[in-house]
């Protein structure tokens, strides 16, 4: 989708599964962790407190692009045997597991470290519930952003 392509810029081609097959592990991890960082910034920038101003369609697509970037990051980092990358990937999964109940209450399930969104997640839940987990002051977003940056710096340093 357009929102996923935006967070993957300038590596837009890597947000399509068919294009990922020929990319190196390091290229994928670099693109994925960078996209995750951008997706975190994008979703955290929503004004959740004013339901009348929240564009639910845009939020729904942004949430989907966030979970896709997250899942791609987990997938690509799982294939890398670089010690720091593996440790950071494990920490991302542990962090998400820590917030699994909160995510589930928002219609986002977590299985084996990967996220899955229910089709009604962003339409049936009040926006202020999302602010707690995805807002700019959210501990989850701050920690996840820290790990995405760390992974990106580590892989870019080793390329």
Secondary structure, 3 states (H helix, E strand, C coil): CHHHHHHHCCCHHHHCHHHHCCCCHHHHHHHHHHHHHHHHHHHHCCCCCCCCCCCHHHHHHHHHHHHHHHHHHHHHHHCCCCHHHHHHHHHHHHHHHHCHHHHHHCCEEEECCEEEECCCCCCCCCHHHHHHHHCCCCHHHHHHHHHHHHHHHHHHHHC
